[in-house]
Amino acid sequence: MDFFAAQDKSRAQAGWLVFLFIIAVFAVVAGVYAVVIGVMFKTSSTPDFNWFDPKLFLIIGGGTCAIILVGSIVKIIALSKGGSYVAESLGGRLIPPGTTDLVERKVLNVVEEMAIAAGMPVPQVYILDSEKGINAFAAGYSPSDAIVAVTRGCAEQLGRDELQGVVAHEFSHILNGDMRLNIRLMGLLSGIMLIATIGWIILRSGSGRMRVRTKSSSKGGGQIYLLALLLLVVGYIGVLMGRLIQSAVSRQREFLADASAVQFTRNPSGISNALKKIGGFPDGSKIVSPAAGEACHMFFSTAIGSLFATHPPLAERIKRIDPAFSGEFEAAGSGDTPAAAAASAWEALDASVSRMSAGAPAVVKKVGTITAEQVSHGAALLAAVPEKIKAETGDILGASALVCALLLSGNEAEKKRQTALLAKSAPRQFLRHVALLDKTLADLNQRLRLPVLDLALPALRMMSVKQYENLKGYIKILVEADAKISIFEFSVQEVIFSRVEAALTAKTPKIRFKSMTPLTEDCVKLISALAAAGQSNPADAAKAFSAAFAVLPLKKAGIAMLPAESVAFKQLHTSLTRFAASSPGVKKAIFEACAHCVLYDGTVSMHEAELLRAIAYFLNIPLPPFLYEK
């Protein structure tokens, strides 16, 4: 899969979605007009009845469009809270990162491993306690604010391999941009389906009034009853159109996500067995929440009964994965417990490995992809994180202190200065926590620093705005305490700020740049800083800069590497922010240039790999961890 092409395709399909939405609105407007004109004809005594009144059509069309628009806008505003709103509207409960429940821990472990393998933030995980059916979904606008939700039936009935297949399917939707399209579809369809709701409300209130009306006013009550009934029928035309759009958008994507899940895990039996269990389970994949209708296109399997199914038949999905499928479904049973040692089948982390062979084109191809080796490596990284550190990622205090402890200098004098300055703003309890974690982190493998930040993100996403502002202040104090900033400090600062803010606001930067030309100066600054940070020899730094600029679609005349001291980190922040507001194609060109800069000599050190991944993090590009050679 080409991650950047998939993102472009997803954005292009948003235009197709708007086109379908316009057609649906026109169909509903026509239906409402037909209802009104029909009621008028029934009550009219005029022999020469005018069936088409342009003025009346405009009034009805304008009013209907206004209702649909208001309904969609209200839902879109509600959905601006991100995937968490969708999960909670369906009855979901956030699984605490530090949960000790074995079933919940199993789900968290699988999601954490998959996220680390993909090089993306660990999503918050929700469980739908009231749902016995086997189902799951991912929701959000970007990987930074994504959530993964599973039903209670999914968590309890599926074994670990089967659950991994389901979660891999959902991660495919996240990486392909399907998730963003799905949540926008949910917002648009809400307005179309509102007409049916209005008809139902009028019908109920009209019925109540009719019971107390006198015989002399029964005609007016009958008209209201008829109007409400017809509006309800027309409203369900809107519902039907909505289901049709959901089906058109969703069905083919489910086949692609199934195929991706097999690719990610290299275990076809995982997802195929999950689908077989759905077929053999009494509750199937049914969702009973009243809100399931508007979100049915998001689920792993069919959530509600509908004339236009949002998902392909189970047997067809299984047959594509397992051609030998006989057509017999399996009876669901109790799922297994978390694996005791997820990394047992993978190599132990070797801290002595300092460099590996890597080429820039190969690294760019890894973006947005997951392999079975990466999943195993993600499990190894997760297993290698000390339990004391994992425990700290389970709550806001521990996760915040962990971020600050990672920023403490290895130089004792500088560390004392950082601590003294932090003491002026932070509570004593927080300072003690940071000091204890500093000792725990002393022997932490460098390769685990970014995964640890990822593990801390779900807890950091639970912060209030005030708590986040406090953390931002602490980070700035620690980073600026020695009047200089290292690339790692800058990377941590940018990763936390960009990812937490994206999660808290549930917004992705609007695309402002579709061409590299207005970003030329920003490219010079970023690549100059990268070359200087990655190469101690000025001559090698110049070569790295030239290698990077050679692949950029920019005029090379007059372009020269800037002295490292002339590029302030504040300028880099501004440049990265502009890059983050670029189209996927522009992001790909920028990232490819960064990869050529860091890997110009064909090898990458841990420091360089960490730096490259930090830049990818800021640009919301999921870059998997590097697999180091033995």
C-alpha positions as CSV (number, residue, x, y, z in Angstrom):
1,M,0.0,0.0,0.0
2,D,1.2,3.5,-0.9
3,F,0.2,5.5,2.2
4,F,0.4,8.9,0.6
5,A,-1.6,7.7,-2.5
6,A,-4.2,6.2,-0.2
7,Q,-4.6,9.5,1.7
8,D,-5.0,11.4,-1.6
9,K,-7.6,8.9,-2.8
10,S,-9.5,9.2,0.5
11,R,-9.6,13.0,0.1
12,A,-10.7,12.6,-3.5
13,Q,-13.5,10.3,-2.5
14,A,-14.7,13.0,-0.1
15,G,-15.8,14.9,-3.2
16,W,-17.7,11.8,-4.5
17,L,-19.4,11.6,-1.1
18,V,-20.6,15.2,-1.4
19,F,-21.9,14.4,-4.9
20,L,-23.9,11.4,-3.5
21,F,-25.1,13.6,-0.6
22,I,-26.5,16.2,-3.1
23,I,-28.3,13.5,-5.0
24,A,-29.8,12.3,-1.7
25,V,-30.9,15.8,-0.7
26,F,-32.6,16.3,-4.1
27,A,-34.4,13.0,-3.7
28,V,-35.6,14.0,-0.2
29,V,-36.7,17.5,-1.4
30,A,-38.7,15.9,-4.2
31,G,-40.3,13.5,-1.8
32,V,-41.3,16.2,0.7
33,Y,-42.8,18.3,-2.2
34,A,-44.7,15.3,-3.4
35,V,-46.1,14.7,0.1
36,V,-47.2,18.4,0.6
37,I,-48.7,18.7,-2.9
38,G,-50.5,15.3,-2.3
39,V,-52.0,16.6,0.9
40,M,-53.0,19.8,-0.8
41,F,-54.7,17.9,-3.6
42,K,-56.6,15.7,-1.2
43,T,-58.0,18.7,0.7
44,S,-58.5,20.9,-2.4
45,S,-61.9,21.4,-4.1
46,T,-60.3,23.1,-7.2
47,P,-61.0,21.0,-10.3
48,D,-58.0,22.4,-12.2
49,F,-55.3,21.6,-9.6
50,N,-51.8,22.8,-10.3
51,W,-49.4,19.9,-9.5
52,F,-46.2,22.0,-9.9
53,D,-46.0,25.4,-8.3
54,P,-42.4,26.8,-8.7
55,K,-42.8,29.2,-5.8
56,L,-44.1,26.4,-3.5
57,F,-41.3,24.1,-4.7
58,L,-38.7,26.7,-3.8
59,I,-40.2,27.3,-0.4
60,I,-40.4,23.6,0.4
61,G,-37.0,22.9,-1.1
62,G,-35.4,25.8,0.9
63,G,-37.0,24.6,4.1
64,T,-36.1,21.0,3.6
65,C,-32.5,21.9,2.7
66,A,-32.3,24.1,5.8
67,I,-33.5,21.3,8.0
68,I,-31.0,18.9,6.5
69,L,-28.2,21.5,6.7
70,V,-28.9,22.3,10.3
71,G,-29.1,18.6,11.2
72,S,-25.8,17.9,9.5
73,I,-24.1,20.9,11.0
74,V,-25.2,20.0,14.5
75,K,-23.9,16.5,14.1
76,I,-20.7,17.6,12.5
77,I,-20.1,20.0,15.5
78,A,-20.7,17.1,17.9
79,L,-18.4,14.9,15.9
80,S,-15.6,17.5,16.2
81,K,-14.9,15.9,19.5
82,G,-13.5,13.0,17.5
83,G,-13.7,9.3,17.7
84,S,-14.4,9.3,21.5
85,Y,-17.8,11.0,20.8
86,V,-18.8,8.2,18.4
87,A,-17.7,5.5,20.9
88,E,-19.6,7.1,23.8
89,S,-22.7,7.7,21.7
90,L,-22.8,4.0,21.1
91,G,-22.5,3.2,24.8
92,G,-18.7,2.8,24.9
93,R,-16.6,3.0,28.0
94,L,-12.9,4.0,27.9
95,I,-10.7,1.2,29.0
96,P,-8.2,2.7,31.5
97,P,-4.6,2.3,30.3
98,G,-3.7,0.8,33.6
99,T,-6.6,-1.8,33.8
100,T,-5.9,-5.1,35.5
101,D,-8.9,-6.8,34.0
102,L,-7.5,-9.7,31.9
103,V,-10.0,-9.4,29.1
104,E,-9.5,-5.7,28.8
105,R,-5.7,-6.1,29.2
106,K,-5.8,-8.5,26.2
107,V,-7.5,-6.0,24.0
108,L,-5.1,-3.2,25.1
109,N,-2.0,-5.3,24.5
110,V,-3.1,-6.2,20.9
111,V,-3.9,-2.5,20.1
112,E,-0.6,-1.3,21.6
113,E,1.4,-3.9,19.7
114,M,-0.3,-2.9,16.4
115,A,0.2,0.8,17.0
116,I,3.9,0.5,17.8
117,A,4.4,-1.7,14.8
118,A,2.7,0.9,12.6
119,G,4.7,3.8,14.1
120,M,1.5,5.7,15.1
121,P,0.1,6.9,18.4
122,V,-1.5,4.3,20.6
123,P,-5.2,4.9,20.2
124,Q,-7.6,5.1,23.2
125,V,-9.5,1.8,23.4
126,Y,-13.2,1.6,24.2
127,I,-15.4,-1.3,25.1
128,L,-19.1,-1.5,24.4
129,D,-20.2,-3.3,27.6
130,S,-23.9,-3.7,26.6
131,E,-23.2,-5.2,23.2
132,K,-23.0,-9.1,23.1
133,G,-22.5,-9.3,19.3
134,I,-18.9,-9.7,18.0
135,N,-18.0,-6.4,16.4
136,A,-15.5,-3.5,16.5
137,F,-14.7,-0.2,14.8
138,A,-12.2,2.6,14.5
139,A,-13.1,6.3,14.5
140,G,-11.4,9.7,14.4
141,Y,-10.0,12.2,11.9
142,S,-6.4,11.2,12.0
143,P,-4.1,8.6,13.6
144,S,-3.4,11.1,16.4
145,D,-7.0,11.3,17.6
146,A,-8.1,7.7,16.6
147,I,-9.9,5.4,18.9
148,V,-10.5,1.6,18.6
149,A,-13.7,0.2,20.1
150,V,-14.7,-3.4,20.6
151,T,-17.9,-4.9,21.8
152,R,-18.0,-7.0,25.0
153,G,-18.8,-10.0,22.8
154,C,-15.7,-9.4,20.6
155,A,-13.4,-9.1,23.7
156,E,-14.8,-12.2,25.4
157,Q,-15.6,-14.5,22.5
158,L,-12.4,-14.1,20.4
159,G,-9.0,-15.6,21.0
160,R,-5.9,-13.5,20.8
161,D,-5.1,-14.3,17.2
162,E,-8.7,-13.7,16.1
163,L,-8.8,-10.4,18.0
164,Q,-5.4,-9.4,16.4
165,G,-7.0,-10.0,13.0
166,V,-10.0,-7.8,13.8
167,V,-7.7,-5.0,15.2
168,A,-5.4,-5.3,12.2
169,H,-8.6,-4.8,10.0
170,E,-9.4,-1.6,11.9
171,F,-5.8,-0.3,11.7
172,S,-6.1,-0.7,7.9
173,H,-9.0,1.7,8.0
174,I,-7.0,4.2,10.1
175,L,-3.9,4.0,7.8
176,N,-5.9,4.1,4.5
177,G,-7.8,7.3,5.5
178,D,-11.2,5.3,5.6
179,M,-11.7,6.4,9.2
180,R,-11.8,10.1,8.3
181,L,-14.2,9.5,5.4
182,N,-16.5,7.4,7.6
183,I,-16.9,10.0,10.3
184,R,-17.6,12.7,7.7
185,L,-20.2,10.4,6.1
186,M,-21.8,10.1,9.6
187,G,-22.1,13.9,9.9
188,L,-23.6,14.4,6.4
189,L,-26.2,11.6,6.7
190,S,-27.5,12.8,10.0
191,G,-29.3,15.7,8.3
192,I,-30.8,13.5,5.6
193,M,-32.2,11.1,8.2
194,L,-33.6,14.0,10.3
195,I,-36.8,14.2,8.2
196,A,-37.9,10.8,9.4
197,T,-37.3,11.9,13.0
198,I,-39.4,15.0,12.4
199,G,-42.2,12.9,10.9
200,W,-42.1,10.5,13.9
201,I,-42.2,13.4,16.4
202,I,-45.2,15.0,14.6
203,L,-46.9,11.7,14.4
204,R,-46.6,11.0,18.1
205,S,-47.6,14.5,19.2
206,G,-50.4,14.7,16.6
207,S,-51.8,11.4,17.8
208,G,-51.9,12.7,21.3
209,R,-53.8,15.8,20.3
210,M,-56.2,13.9,18.2
211,R,-57.4,11.9,21.2
212,V,-58.6,15.1,22.9
213,R,-60.0,16.9,19.9
214,T,-63.7,17.3,19.3
215,K,-65.5,15.8,16.4
216,S,-65.6,19.3,14.7
217,S,-61.9,19.5,14.6
218,S,-61.1,16.0,13.7
219,K,-60.6,16.9,10.0
220,G,-57.6,19.2,10.9
221,G,-56.2,16.5,13.2
222,G,-56.5,14.0,10.3
223,Q,-54.6,16.3,8.0
224,I,-51.8,16.6,10.6
225,Y,-51.8,12.8,11.1
226,L,-51.6,12.3,7.3
227,L,-48.8,14.9,6.9
228,A,-46.8,13.3,9.7
229,L,-47.3,9.8,8.2
230,L,-46.2,10.9,4.8
231,L,-43.2,12.8,6.2
232,L,-42.2,9.7,8.0
233,V,-42.4,7.7,4.7
234,V,-40.4,10.4,2.9
235,G,-38.0,10.5,5.8
236,Y,-37.3,6.9,5.3
237,I,-36.5,7.6,1.7
238,G,-33.7,9.7,3.2
239,V,-32.8,6.9,5.5
240,L,-32.8,4.5,2.5
241,M,-30.6,6.9,0.5
242,G,-28.3,7.1,3.5
243,R,-28.0,3.3,3.7
244,L,-27.3,3.2,0.0
245,I,-24.5,5.7,0.4
246,Q,-23.1,3.9,3.4
247,S,-23.2,0.7,1.3
248,A,-21.5,2.3,-1.7
249,V,-18.7,3.7,0.5
250,S,-18.2,0.8,2.7
251,R,-18.5,-2.6,1.0
252,Q,-15.3,-2.6,-1.2
253,R,-13.3,-1.1,1.6
254,E,-14.1,-4.1,3.8
255,F,-12.5,-6.5,1.3
256,L,-9.4,-4.3,1.2
257,A,-9.2,-4.1,5.0
258,D,-9.5,-7.9,5.3
259,A,-6.7,-8.3,2.8
260,S,-4.6,-5.8,4.7
261,A,-5.2,-7.6,8.0
262,V,-3.9,-10.8,6.5
263,Q,-0.8,-8.9,5.2
264,F,-0.2,-7.2,8.6
265,T,-0.4,-10.4,10.6
266,R,0.5,-13.0,8.0
267,N,-2.1,-15.2,9.7
268,P,-5.2,-15.6,7.5
269,S,-6.8,-17.9,10.1
270,G,-7.0,-15.1,12.6
271,I,-9.4,-12.9,10.8
272,S,-11.2,-15.8,9.0
273,N,-11.9,-17.5,12.3
274,A,-13.2,-14.3,13.7
275,L,-15.6,-14.0,10.8
276,K,-16.6,-17.7,11.2
277,K,-17.4,-17.2,14.9
278,I,-19.6,-14.2,14.0
279,G,-21.5,-16.5,11.6
280,G,-21.9,-19.2,14.3
281,F,-22.7,-16.9,17.2
282,P,-26.4,-16.4,18.2
283,D,-25.9,-12.6,18.5
284,G,-23.7,-12.5,15.4
285,S,-22.3,-9.0,15.0
286,K,-25.6,-7.2,15.8
287,I,-25.4,-3.8,17.6
288,V,-28.4,-3.0,19.8
289,S,-27.6,0.7,20.5
290,P,-30.2,3.1,18.9
291,A,-27.3,5.1,17.5
292,A,-26.0,2.1,15.5
293,G,-27.8,3.1,12.3
294,E,-25.9,6.2,11.6
295,A,-22.5,4.5,12.4
296,C,-23.2,1.1,10.9
297,H,-20.7,1.7,8.0
298,M,-17.9,2.0,10.5
299,F,-18.1,-1.5,12.0
300,F,-16.0,-4.6,11.3
301,S,-19.2,-6.5,10.4
302,T,-22.8,-5.9,9.7
303,A,-24.3,-4.0,12.7
304,I,-27.9,-3.7,11.7
305,G,-30.3,-5.3,9.3
306,S,-30.8,-3.2,6.1
307,L,-32.0,-3.5,2.5
308,F,-28.6,-2.2,1.4
309,A,-26.0,-4.1,3.5
310,T,-23.0,-2.0,4.4
311,H,-20.8,-5.1,4.5
312,P,-20.3,-8.0,2.0
313,P,-21.8,-11.4,3.1
314,L,-19.7,-13.2,5.7
315,A,-19.2,-16.3,3.5
316,E,-17.9,-14.2,0.7
317,R,-15.4,-12.4,2.9
318,I,-14.2,-15.7,4.4
319,K,-13.9,-17.4,1.0
320,R,-11.6,-14.6,-0.2
321,I,-9.3,-15.2,2.8
322,D,-9.7,-19.0,3.0
323,P,-10.7,-20.5,-0.4
324,A,-11.1,-23.9,1.2
325,F,-14.0,-22.6,3.4
326,S,-16.8,-25.2,3.4
327,G,-19.5,-22.7,4.3
328,E,-19.9,-24.0,7.9
329,F,-19.5,-21.4,10.6
330,E,-17.9,-22.0,14.0
331,A,-19.5,-21.8,17.4
332,A,-18.1,-18.9,19.4
333,G,-16.4,-19.8,22.6
334,S,-14.6,-18.1,25.4
335,G,-11.5,-16.1,24.2
336,D,-8.1,-16.8,25.6
337,T,-6.2,-14.5,28.0
338,P,-3.3,-12.2,27.2
339,A,-0.1,-13.9,26.0
340,A,2.3,-14.1,28.9
341,A,5.3,-13.3,26.8
342,A,4.3,-11.6,23.5
343,A,7.9,-11.3,22.4
344,S,9.0,-14.9,23.1
345,A,9.1,-15.8,19.4
346,W,11.2,-12.7,18.5
347,E,14.8,-11.7,19.1
348,A,15.7,-10.0,22.3
349,L,16.5,-6.3,21.9
350,D,20.2,-5.8,21.4
351,A,21.4,-2.4,22.7
352,S,24.8,-2.9,21.3
353,V,23.5,-2.6,17.7
354,S,24.3,1.0,16.6
355,R,23.9,1.0,12.9
356,M,21.9,-0.8,10.2
357,S,21.8,-0.7,6.4
358,A,18.9,1.2,5.0
359,G,18.0,3.0,1.8
360,A,15.7,6.1,1.6
361,P,13.3,4.6,-1.0
362,A,12.8,1.5,1.1
363,V,12.1,3.6,4.2
364,V,9.6,5.7,2.3
365,K,7.8,2.5,1.2
366,K,7.5,1.4,4.8
367,V,5.3,4.4,5.6
368,G,1.7,3.3,6.5
369,T,2.5,-0.4,6.2
370,I,2.6,-3.1,8.8
371,T,4.3,-6.5,8.3
372,A,4.2,-9.6,10.5
373,E,7.8,-8.9,11.4
374,Q,6.9,-5.4,12.5
375,V,4.0,-6.7,14.6
376,S,6.4,-9.2,16.3
377,H,8.9,-6.4,16.7
378,G,6.2,-4.2,18.2
379,A,5.4,-7.0,20.7
380,A,9.2,-7.2,21.5
381,L,9.4,-3.5,22.1
382,L,6.3,-3.6,24.3
383,A,7.6,-6.6,26.3
384,A,11.0,-4.9,26.7
385,V,9.5,-1.8,28.4
386,P,10.0,-2.2,32.1
387,E,6.8,-2.9,34.0
388,K,7.5,0.1,36.3
389,I,7.4,2.4,33.3
390,K,4.3,0.7,31.8
391,A,2.5,1.2,35.1
392,E,3.3,5.0,34.9
393,T,1.7,5.3,31.4
394,G,-1.7,4.2,33.0
395,D,-2.6,7.6,34.4
396,I,-2.2,11.4,33.7
397,L,0.2,12.0,36.5
398,G,2.5,9.1,35.6
399,A,2.4,9.8,31.9
400,S,3.2,13.5,32.4
401,A,6.0,12.8,34.8
402,L,7.4,10.2,32.3
403,V,7.6,12.8,29.5
404,C,9.4,15.3,31.8
405,A,11.8,12.6,33.0
406,L,12.7,11.8,29.4
407,L,13.8,15.4,29.0
408,L,16.1,15.5,32.0
409,S,19.8,15.9,30.9
410,G,22.4,13.2,31.5
411,N,24.7,16.0,32.8
412,E,24.2,16.3,36.6
413,A,24.8,20.0,36.7
414,E,22.3,20.7,33.9
415,K,19.8,18.3,35.5
416,K,20.0,20.3,38.8
417,R,19.4,23.5,36.9
418,Q,16.4,22.0,35.1
419,T,14.9,20.7,38.4
420,A,15.4,24.0,40.1
421,L,13.6,25.9,37.4
422,L,10.8,23.3,37.3
423,A,10.3,23.6,41.0
424,K,9.1,27.1,40.6
425,S,6.1,26.0,38.6
426,A,5.4,22.3,39.4
427,P,4.0,20.8,42.6
428,R,6.3,18.9,44.9
429,Q,4.5,15.6,44.4
430,F,5.1,16.0,40.6
431,L,8.8,16.8,41.1
432,R,9.3,13.7,43.3
433,H,7.6,11.6,40.7
434,V,9.9,12.9,37.9
435,A,13.0,12.3,40.1
436,L,11.9,8.7,40.7
437,L,11.3,8.1,37.1
438,D,14.6,9.6,36.1
439,K,16.3,6.7,38.0
440,T,14.0,4.2,36.4
441,L,14.8,5.5,32.9
442,A,18.6,5.6,33.4
443,D,19.1,2.2,31.8
444,L,16.3,2.5,29.2
445,N,17.2,1.3,25.7
446,Q,17.3,4.3,23.4
447,R,15.1,2.4,21.0
448,L,12.3,2.4,23.5
449,R,12.0,6.1,24.0
450,L,9.5,6.8,21.2
451,P,7.5,3.7,22.0
452,V,7.3,4.8,25.6
453,L,5.9,8.2,24.5
454,D,3.3,6.3,22.4
455,L,2.2,4.3,25.4
456,A,1.8,7.5,27.4
457,L,-0.4,9.1,24.8
458,P,-3.8,7.5,25.7
459,A,-3.4,8.8,29.3
460,L,-2.2,12.3,28.1
461,R,-5.3,12.5,25.9
462,M,-7.5,12.4,29.0
463,M,-6.0,15.6,30.3
464,S,-8.1,18.8,30.7
465,V,-7.0,21.9,28.8
466,K,-5.5,23.3,32.0
467,Q,-3.5,20.1,32.7
468,Y,-2.2,20.2,29.2
469,E,-1.2,23.8,29.4
470,N,0.7,23.0,32.7
471,L,2.5,20.1,30.9
472,K,3.4,22.4,28.0
473,G,4.9,24.8,30.5
474,Y,6.9,22.1,32.2
475,I,8.3,20.8,28.9
476,K,9.4,24.3,27.8
477,I,11.1,24.9,31.1
478,L,13.1,21.6,30.8
479,V,14.0,22.1,27.2
480,E,15.1,25.8,27.6
481,A,16.8,25.4,31.0
482,D,20.3,25.3,29.5
483,A,19.7,28.0,26.9
484,K,20.2,25.4,24.2
485,I,18.1,22.6,22.7
486,S,19.1,19.2,21.4
487,I,17.4,17.5,18.5
488,F,16.0,14.9,20.8
489,E,14.5,17.5,23.1
490,F,13.1,19.3,20.1
491,S,11.7,16.1,18.8
492,V,10.0,15.1,22.1
493,Q,8.5,18.6,22.4
494,E,7.1,18.6,18.9
495,V,5.8,15.1,19.1
496,I,3.9,15.7,22.4
497,F,2.6,19.1,21.3
498,S,1.4,18.0,17.9
499,R,0.0,14.6,18.9
500,V,-1.8,15.7,22.2
501,E,-3.2,18.9,20.6
502,A,-4.4,16.9,17.6
503,A,-6.1,14.5,20.0
504,L,-7.6,17.1,22.2
505,T,-9.0,19.2,19.4
506,A,-9.8,16.3,17.1
507,K,-8.8,18.4,14.1
508,T,-6.3,17.9,11.4
509,P,-4.5,20.9,9.8
510,K,-6.3,22.2,6.7
511,I,-4.3,21.7,3.5
512,R,-2.8,25.1,2.7
513,F,0.1,23.9,0.4
514,K,-0.4,21.7,-2.6
515,S,3.0,22.7,-4.1
516,M,6.6,22.6,-2.9
517,T,7.4,26.1,-4.2
518,P,6.1,28.2,-1.3
519,L,7.9,25.9,1.1
520,T,11.4,26.2,-0.5
521,E,12.8,28.3,2.4
522,D,11.3,25.9,5.0
523,C,12.9,22.9,3.2
524,V,16.3,24.6,3.3
525,K,16.0,25.3,7.1
526,L,14.8,21.8,8.0
527,I,17.3,19.9,5.8
528,S,20.2,22.1,6.9
529,A,19.3,21.3,10.6
530,L,18.9,17.6,9.8
531,A,22.2,17.4,8.0
532,A,24.1,19.1,10.8
533,A,22.4,17.0,13.5
534,G,23.1,13.7,11.7
535,Q,26.7,14.3,10.6
536,S,29.5,15.6,12.8
537,N,31.8,16.2,9.8
538,P,30.9,19.4,7.9
539,A,31.8,17.9,4.6
540,D,29.5,14.9,5.2
541,A,26.7,17.3,6.3
542,A,27.0,19.2,3.0
543,K,26.8,15.9,1.1
544,A,23.7,14.8,3.1
545,F,22.1,18.2,2.3
546,S,22.9,17.9,-1.4
547,A,21.5,14.3,-1.5
548,A,18.3,15.5,0.1
549,F,17.7,18.5,-2.2
550,A,18.5,16.4,-5.3
551,V,15.2,14.6,-4.9
552,L,13.0,17.7,-4.2
553,P,11.0,19.0,-7.2
554,L,12.5,22.5,-6.6
555,K,14.9,24.7,-8.5
556,K,18.4,24.0,-7.2
557,A,20.0,27.2,-8.4
558,G,21.2,29.4,-5.5
559,I,20.3,26.8,-2.9
560,A,23.0,26.2,-0.2
561,M,23.1,24.6,3.2
562,L,22.6,27.1,6.0
563,P,25.1,27.1,9.0
564,A,23.6,25.0,11.8
565,E,23.7,28.0,14.3
566,S,21.6,30.1,11.9
567,V,18.6,27.8,12.1
568,A,16.7,28.4,15.3
569,F,14.4,25.7,16.7
570,K,11.5,28.2,16.7
571,Q,12.0,28.5,12.9
572,L,12.0,24.8,12.6
573,H,8.7,24.6,14.5
574,T,7.2,27.1,12.1
575,S,8.5,25.1,9.1
576,L,7.2,21.8,10.4
577,T,3.8,23.4,11.1
578,R,3.6,24.5,7.5
579,F,4.7,21.0,6.3
580,A,1.9,19.5,8.4
581,A,-0.6,21.7,6.5
582,S,0.5,20.3,3.1
583,S,-1.1,17.8,0.8
584,P,-0.1,14.1,1.1
585,G,1.9,14.4,-2.1
586,V,3.9,17.4,-0.8
587,K,4.4,15.6,2.6
588,K,5.8,12.6,0.7
589,A,8.3,14.7,-1.2
590,I,9.4,16.4,2.1
591,F,9.7,13.1,4.0
592,E,11.6,11.5,1.1
593,A,14.1,14.4,1.2
594,C,14.5,14.0,4.9
595,A,15.1,10.2,4.5
596,H,17.8,10.9,1.8
597,C,19.4,13.4,4.2
598,V,19.5,11.1,7.1
599,L,20.4,8.0,5.1
600,Y,22.7,9.5,2.5
601,D,25.5,7.1,3.4
602,G,23.2,4.0,3.3
603,T,23.3,3.4,7.0
604,V,21.3,4.7,9.9
605,S,22.2,5.0,13.6
606,M,19.7,4.8,16.4
607,H,20.0,8.6,16.8
608,E,19.3,9.2,13.1
609,A,16.4,6.7,13.1
610,E,14.8,8.3,16.1
611,L,15.2,11.7,14.6
612,L,13.6,10.6,11.3
613,R,10.7,9.0,13.1
614,A,10.2,12.1,15.2
615,I,9.8,14.2,12.1
616,A,7.4,11.6,10.6
617,Y,5.4,11.8,13.9
618,F,5.0,15.5,13.6
619,L,3.8,15.3,10.0
620,N,1.3,12.6,11.0
621,I,3.2,10.0,8.9
622,P,3.1,6.5,10.5
623,L,6.7,5.3,10.1
624,P,7.3,1.8,11.7
625,P,10.3,1.3,14.0
626,F,13.5,0.3,12.2
627,L,14.3,-3.4,12.4
628,Y,18.0,-3.5,13.4
629,E,20.2,-6.3,12.1
630,K,22.1,-8.6,14.4
